[in-house]
Amino acid sequence: MSAMQFARVKSEMIEQRFIQQLEYVPDTEGGEAAFVVLEQKVEKGAKRRFGCIGESEKNRLAHEFELIRATNTAKLFLYWADIVAAIRQKIYPYIYSVQNCSLVSYCLGITEVNPLLTGSYFERLLTRHSTRVPILFIEVPKGQGAEASEYLEEKVKPFIEIKENATLQDLAPIDVMDFFKRATFENREILQSAAASLGLAGQKSPETVKELADVLVYKRYAEFMDEKPSLLYQEDAVDLLVKAGLSYEEAECARRAFAMKNRGEINFYRNAFEQAVRKKRYSVNEANAVFSAVEKEINFTVCRASYVAMAQYLYMDMFFQEKTKG
């Protein structure tokens, strides 16, 4: 089968699977077109988050809206936002999923991570060639999973996974929501206390939540490796492929093929990569070296946005511990 035939067959399979899954997502309120409702809610959320919306935010939102419209997933984002808002009234969700890579999700309150500050790309969540509707992962304090699940539509439970975490404090929802309204994650004492709680000696004290995320990543590698790999984050691995000429969608599809060890798709994207780098006047040997390096390292990498989310919630837990002591 040629590369062109492979791409066509793959596209037909993707369209059928994806459309079938989207049929299960509940309708949005008000009867208006889902995309119009989404744009209105994101605009309000963006003003709340940023006050004055800059060019980088406008361009990123335009890009995400283009992909959301192309994949007809506006209703899905609205449903995620409704679920998170409903659960927040009872228990605060701890979200580490790929929604952390979306500025639309940030504006809707689905995540507290601004992907522009983590160098994260939307295609990790959604591409024109996505095969499955992404899953929203929510972590809640122990004993509250069943209560949170009550807010889910039975037919869409496969797309939202709620886990209980014994280490999370059972915090009053209003306290947590008030915290996120005013928190800047800039208190160095809390950052350093959070890092110290991880029990790692010899690490530089973090001064930002992003540096605290780096400490969490270090802990992950220290548990099973003597040395850290050369590539730590998926965002950096994908950026290498993008800088050489692939689109973010192609680079993300290649990343997933590496992770799944799908040799047919890996070869498909290697060919696409070689064609892209020729236009930038790199040699085939240079192209193969970069492509092979990313393939070799990809299974060691983690999503930076997800680790920033973890760092935020570690900071938040430490904040409330200090508040209780006081």
C-alpha positions as CSV (number, residue, x, y, z in Angstrom):
1,M,0.0,0.0,0.0
2,S,1.4,3.4,-1.0
3,A,1.7,6.3,1.5
4,M,-1.2,8.0,-0.3
5,Q,-3.5,5.0,0.0
6,F,-2.4,4.5,3.6
7,A,-3.3,8.1,4.5
8,R,-6.7,7.8,2.7
9,V,-7.7,4.5,4.4
10,K,-6.6,5.9,7.7
11,S,-8.6,9.1,7.2
12,E,-11.8,7.2,6.4
13,M,-11.4,5.0,9.6
14,I,-10.8,8.1,11.7
15,E,-13.8,10.0,10.5
16,Q,-16.2,7.1,11.2
17,R,-14.8,6.4,14.7
18,F,-14.7,10.0,15.8
19,I,-18.2,10.9,14.6
20,Q,-19.7,7.9,16.3
21,Q,-18.2,8.9,19.6
22,L,-19.2,12.5,19.3
23,E,-22.8,11.5,19.0
24,Y,-22.8,10.5,22.6
25,V,-21.9,14.0,23.9
26,P,-25.0,15.8,25.4
27,D,-26.4,18.9,23.8
28,T,-25.6,22.3,25.0
29,E,-28.0,24.6,26.8
30,G,-30.1,27.3,25.2
31,G,-30.5,25.6,21.8
32,E,-28.0,27.9,20.2
33,A,-25.3,26.6,17.8
34,A,-22.6,25.0,20.0
35,F,-19.8,26.9,18.4
36,V,-21.4,30.3,19.0
37,V,-22.0,29.5,22.7
38,L,-18.4,28.3,22.9
39,E,-17.0,31.6,21.4
40,Q,-19.1,33.6,23.8
41,K,-18.0,31.7,26.9
42,V,-14.4,31.7,25.9
43,E,-14.5,35.5,25.3
44,K,-15.8,36.1,28.8
45,G,-13.3,33.6,30.3
46,A,-10.4,35.3,28.4
47,K,-11.3,38.7,29.8
48,R,-11.4,37.2,33.3
49,R,-8.1,35.5,32.8
50,F,-6.2,38.2,31.0
51,G,-8.1,41.5,31.2
52,C,-6.6,42.8,28.0
53,I,-6.2,40.0,25.5
54,G,-2.9,40.2,23.6
55,E,-2.0,39.1,20.1
56,S,-0.4,35.8,21.3
57,E,-3.7,34.9,23.1
58,K,-5.8,36.0,20.1
59,N,-3.7,34.0,17.6
60,R,-3.7,30.9,19.8
61,L,-7.5,31.0,20.4
62,A,-8.1,31.5,16.6
63,H,-5.9,28.4,16.0
64,E,-7.8,26.3,18.5
65,F,-11.2,27.5,17.3
66,E,-10.2,26.5,13.8
67,L,-9.4,22.9,14.9
68,I,-12.5,22.7,17.1
69,R,-14.7,23.8,14.2
70,A,-13.0,21.4,11.8
71,T,-13.6,18.5,14.2
72,N,-17.1,19.6,15.3
73,T,-16.1,19.3,18.9
74,A,-17.5,22.6,20.3
75,K,-20.2,20.7,22.2
76,L,-17.5,18.5,23.8
77,F,-15.6,21.5,25.3
78,L,-18.9,23.0,26.6
79,Y,-19.7,19.7,28.2
80,W,-16.3,19.4,29.9
81,A,-16.7,23.0,31.2
82,D,-20.2,22.2,32.6
83,I,-19.0,19.1,34.3
84,V,-16.0,20.8,35.9
85,A,-18.2,23.7,37.0
86,A,-20.8,21.4,38.6
87,I,-18.2,19.3,40.5
88,R,-16.5,22.5,41.7
89,Q,-19.6,23.4,43.6
90,K,-19.1,20.3,45.7
91,I,-15.5,19.1,45.4
92,Y,-12.6,20.6,43.5
93,P,-11.3,18.5,40.6
94,Y,-7.5,18.0,40.2
95,I,-7.1,17.8,36.4
96,Y,-3.8,16.5,34.9
97,S,-5.1,15.5,31.4
98,V,-4.3,16.9,28.0
99,Q,-6.8,19.6,28.5
100,N,-3.9,21.4,30.1
101,C,-2.6,22.0,26.6
102,S,-5.6,24.1,25.5
103,L,-6.1,27.9,25.9
104,V,-9.8,27.4,25.2
105,S,-9.9,25.0,28.2
106,Y,-8.0,27.5,30.3
107,C,-10.5,30.3,29.5
108,L,-13.4,28.0,30.2
109,G,-12.0,27.0,33.6
110,I,-11.4,23.4,32.7
111,T,-7.8,23.8,33.7
112,E,-5.7,26.3,35.6
113,V,-2.7,25.9,33.3
114,N,-2.0,28.6,30.7
115,P,-0.5,26.5,27.8
116,L,1.2,29.6,26.4
117,L,3.5,29.7,29.5
118,T,4.4,26.0,29.2
119,G,5.1,25.9,25.5
120,S,2.3,23.4,25.0
121,Y,0.6,22.7,21.7
122,F,-3.2,22.2,21.2
123,E,-2.6,19.2,18.8
124,R,-1.7,17.0,21.8
125,L,-5.4,17.3,22.7
126,L,-7.0,17.4,19.3
127,T,-6.0,17.1,15.6
128,R,-8.0,16.9,12.4
129,H,-7.0,13.2,12.3
130,S,-7.8,12.3,15.9
131,T,-9.1,8.8,16.2
132,R,-10.7,9.0,19.6
133,V,-12.5,11.7,21.7
134,P,-10.0,12.8,24.4
135,I,-10.7,11.7,28.0
136,L,-11.0,14.3,30.8
137,F,-9.2,13.0,33.8
138,I,-10.3,14.4,37.2
139,E,-8.8,13.5,40.6
140,V,-10.8,14.2,43.7
141,P,-10.2,13.5,47.5
142,K,-10.7,10.0,48.7
143,G,-14.3,9.0,49.3
144,Q,-15.7,11.6,46.9
145,G,-15.4,9.7,43.6
146,A,-19.0,8.4,43.6
147,E,-20.4,11.9,44.5
148,A,-18.5,13.4,41.6
149,S,-19.7,10.7,39.2
150,E,-23.3,11.7,39.8
151,Y,-22.7,14.7,37.6
152,L,-21.8,12.6,34.6
153,E,-24.2,11.6,31.9
154,E,-24.3,7.8,31.8
155,K,-23.6,7.6,28.1
156,V,-20.5,9.7,28.2
157,K,-18.8,8.2,31.2
158,P,-16.2,6.5,29.0
159,F,-14.9,10.0,28.1
160,I,-14.5,11.3,31.6
161,E,-12.5,9.4,34.2
162,I,-12.7,10.3,37.9
163,K,-10.1,8.9,40.3
164,E,-9.8,9.2,44.0
165,N,-6.5,10.3,45.5
166,A,-5.8,9.5,49.1
167,T,-3.1,12.2,49.4
168,L,-5.5,15.1,48.5
169,Q,-6.9,17.1,51.3
170,D,-10.7,17.3,51.6
171,L,-10.9,21.0,51.2
172,A,-14.0,23.2,51.2
173,P,-14.9,24.0,47.6
174,I,-15.3,27.7,48.2
175,D,-11.9,27.9,49.8
176,V,-10.3,26.3,46.8
177,M,-12.2,28.5,44.3
178,D,-11.2,31.6,46.2
179,F,-7.6,30.4,46.2
180,F,-7.5,30.2,42.5
181,K,-9.1,33.6,42.1
182,R,-6.2,35.3,43.9
183,A,-3.3,32.8,43.7
184,T,-0.1,33.7,41.8
185,F,2.0,30.7,42.8
186,E,4.8,33.1,43.6
187,N,5.3,32.6,47.3
188,R,8.9,31.3,47.5
189,E,8.5,29.9,51.0
190,I,5.5,27.8,49.9
191,L,7.4,26.7,46.7
192,Q,10.4,25.6,48.7
193,S,8.2,23.8,51.3
194,A,6.4,22.0,48.5
195,A,9.8,20.9,47.0
196,A,11.1,19.8,50.4
197,S,8.0,17.6,50.8
198,L,9.2,15.5,47.9
199,G,12.2,14.4,49.9
200,L,14.9,15.1,47.3
201,A,18.3,16.2,48.5
202,G,20.6,18.5,46.6
203,Q,18.0,20.1,44.3
204,K,17.9,23.8,43.7
205,S,15.1,25.5,45.6
206,P,12.4,26.4,43.0
207,E,11.4,30.1,42.7
208,T,8.5,29.5,40.2
209,V,5.8,26.9,39.8
210,K,7.5,25.9,36.5
211,E,10.7,25.2,38.4
212,L,8.7,23.2,41.0
213,A,7.4,21.2,38.0
214,D,11.0,20.5,37.0
215,V,11.6,19.1,40.5
216,L,8.6,16.8,40.1
217,V,10.0,15.5,36.8
218,Y,13.4,15.0,38.5
219,K,11.7,12.9,41.2
220,R,10.0,10.8,38.4
221,Y,13.4,10.0,36.8
222,A,15.2,9.5,40.1
223,E,12.9,6.7,40.9
224,F,13.9,4.5,38.0
225,M,17.0,6.0,36.3
226,D,20.5,7.1,37.3
227,E,20.6,9.8,34.7
228,K,18.0,11.9,33.1
229,P,17.4,11.5,29.3
230,S,18.4,14.3,27.0
231,L,14.7,15.1,26.2
232,L,12.5,15.6,29.3
233,Y,9.3,17.1,27.8
234,Q,7.0,16.1,25.0
235,E,6.7,19.7,24.0
236,D,10.5,19.9,23.4
237,A,10.5,16.7,21.4
238,V,7.7,17.9,19.2
239,D,9.3,21.3,18.8
240,L,12.4,19.6,17.3
241,L,10.3,18.0,14.6
242,V,8.3,21.2,14.0
243,K,11.5,23.3,13.6
244,A,12.7,20.9,11.0
245,G,9.6,21.3,8.9
246,L,6.7,19.2,10.2
247,S,3.4,20.8,11.2
248,Y,2.3,20.4,14.8
249,E,-0.3,17.9,13.8
250,E,2.2,15.8,11.9
251,A,4.7,16.0,14.7
252,E,2.1,15.0,17.3
253,C,1.0,12.1,15.2
254,A,4.6,11.0,14.9
255,R,5.0,11.3,18.7
256,R,2.0,9.0,19.2
257,A,3.4,6.6,16.6
258,F,6.7,6.4,18.5
259,A,4.9,5.8,21.8
260,M,2.8,3.0,20.3
261,K,5.8,1.6,18.4
262,N,3.6,1.6,15.2
263,R,6.2,0.9,12.6
264,G,3.9,1.6,9.6
265,E,3.0,5.0,10.9
266,I,6.6,5.8,12.0
267,N,7.8,5.1,8.4
268,F,5.0,7.2,7.0
269,Y,6.0,10.2,9.1
270,R,9.7,9.6,8.6
271,N,9.0,10.0,4.8
272,A,7.0,13.2,5.5
273,F,9.9,14.4,7.7
274,E,12.5,13.8,5.1
275,Q,10.5,15.7,2.5
276,A,10.0,18.6,4.9
277,V,13.7,19.0,5.9
278,R,14.8,18.9,2.3
279,K,12.9,22.2,1.8
280,K,14.9,23.6,4.6
281,R,18.1,22.3,3.0
282,Y,19.0,19.8,5.7
283,S,20.7,16.6,4.5
284,V,18.9,13.3,4.7
285,N,21.5,12.1,7.3
286,E,20.7,15.1,9.5
287,A,17.0,14.5,9.1
288,N,17.3,10.8,10.1
289,A,19.5,11.7,13.1
290,V,16.9,14.1,14.5
291,F,14.0,11.8,13.8
292,S,15.8,8.8,15.3
293,A,16.8,10.7,18.4
294,V,13.2,11.8,19.1
295,E,12.0,8.3,18.4
296,K,14.5,6.9,20.9
297,E,13.8,9.3,23.7
298,I,10.0,9.8,23.3
299,N,8.9,7.2,25.8
300,F,11.0,8.9,28.6
301,T,9.3,12.3,28.0
302,V,6.4,13.8,29.9
303,C,3.9,16.6,29.2
304,R,5.2,19.8,30.7
305,A,1.7,21.3,31.0
306,S,0.6,18.3,33.1
307,Y,3.5,18.6,35.4
308,V,2.9,22.3,35.9
309,A,-0.7,21.3,36.8
310,M,0.7,18.9,39.4
311,A,3.1,21.5,40.7
312,Q,0.2,24.0,41.1
313,Y,-1.9,21.6,43.1
314,L,1.1,20.6,45.3
315,Y,1.6,24.3,45.9
316,M,-2.1,24.7,46.7
317,D,-2.1,21.8,49.2
318,M,1.0,23.3,50.9
319,F,-0.7,26.7,51.0
320,F,-3.7,25.2,52.9
321,Q,-1.4,23.2,55.2
322,E,0.4,26.4,56.2
323,K,-3.0,28.2,56.6
324,T,-4.2,25.4,58.9
325,K,-1.1,25.6,61.0
326,G,-1.5,29.3,61.3
